[in-house]
Amino acid sequence: MLTRRDFLSASAAATASAALIHAQAARRPNFIVILTDDQGYGDFGANGAADIRTPNLDRLAATGVRFTDWHATSPVCSPSRASVITGKYPQRAGIPEVLNSRPTFDVPGLKAGETSLARELRNAGYSTAAVGKWHLGSASHSRPLAQGFDQFYGFYSGWIDYYSQRYYTLAGNPGQTGPVPPAIFHDFWNNADEIHPEPEYQTELLGRKARDFVASQSTGKPFFLYLTFGAPHYPMMAPEKYRERFPASMDRDRRLHAAMIAAIDDAVGGLTEELKRRGHDNNTLIFYQSDNGATEEIRGDHKARPYRGGSNGKLKGWKGSLWEGGHRVPALMNFPGRIAPRVVESAGMGMDVLPTLLGFAGVNAPQGVDGADLSQALTGKSAWPDRTLHWEYSKQRAVRRGEWKLLRDPRPSLNGPNEP
């Protein structure tokens, strides 16, 4: 029989345990993961792009870690993003291909109960929010709120118009399987409610909502923000104030592409300023990568002329290809006082994000993840993992160990066989 003394002792123990959990959570770092869409290795000032200006991103890279050999796990968006969220190769996360976009919003993607970075961090006491492009399924069990996020503000489709928030297509997207009928539909959500926000350039809108989330967070509870810009994915749109930063003599495609990335850079700069204003700057880890390499597509039409806007630098291949240009992407990590500024030339992958962030939070990664916890290597406490990396997309296969890489059935370029 439970006595009054036993009850009071149990209550005191529970209170002490809750206080300990709260104290541990308060010491844990905040995390911001930023993904861009179709930004190539040569679309990043810190990687040596002379015609792209990204001062805010360059500053984060200069005061943190710039990765020169970081890879998406797939050369297209849905599988790549699945790996960031689950810590798994996309095939094991159940999303090996680009997901459809449908006005019925019933596309299955992430499985119910799938391993999720957001869920793991929420269970550890974090506030969690997803802002921007999701593209990991629009069926109810695949949506952000079902995958561990407390808040969602953004869209489910692979892309939408930058002002009207409409998805429109006359054919299937590259990588989609089966017939996809023509579709035009609105796709923008605030949690579970479909909304029509005031007309505002999408990149600026997402940047503002990201700042709002940071501003709403107290210093006593850690947070995780998953900020996923739609840019610089087509449809190619940018306000004149961004285009005028680049000379009119530039190639038209390249100038517009640069303008879209400039808008991203401004949004990131505004976010870092908000962190500083709220006192979060010294306890927040920021990770940034593109979801795949730059594309040759214009509105997804492979019959059109190749798009000239994006650049993968000296890397061979483009989005959709398992040449390095398809999946080696710009990436950085900034964590003041915890990670020494430097350039890391060792290979990393998007699936490493989950175990690495959990490592920094002092949380054990769940069983079954494929990614490596790089937190100890990044803080100089252990060596970088020596491993073999794999890619699979469509009929293509690739495996890499060190400087050696084997490709099978690589996709040809729209630019022909003599691409750099």
Buried (B, 14 or more C-beta within 10 A) or exposed (E): EEEEEEEEEEEEEEEEEEEEEEEBBBEBBBBBBBBBBBBBBBBBBBBEBEBBBBBBBBBBBEBBBBBBBBBBBBBBBBBBBBBBBBBBBBBBBBBBBBBBBBBEBEBBBBBEEBBBBBBBBBEBBBBBBBBBBBBBBBBEBBBBBBBBBBBBBBBBBBBBBBBBBBBBBEBBBBBBEEEBEEBEBBBBBEEEEEEEEEEEBBBBBBBBBBBEBBEEBEEEBBBBBBBBBBBBBBBBBBBEEBBEBBEEEBEEBBBBBBBBBBBBBBBBBBBBBBBEEBEBBEBBBBBBBBBBBBBBBBBBEEEEEBBBBBBBBEBBBBBBBBBBBBBBBBBBBBBBEBBEEEEBEBBBBBBBBBBBBBBBBEBEBBEEBBBBBBBBBBBEEEEBBEEEBBBBBBEBBBBBEEEEBEBEEBBEBBEEEEBE
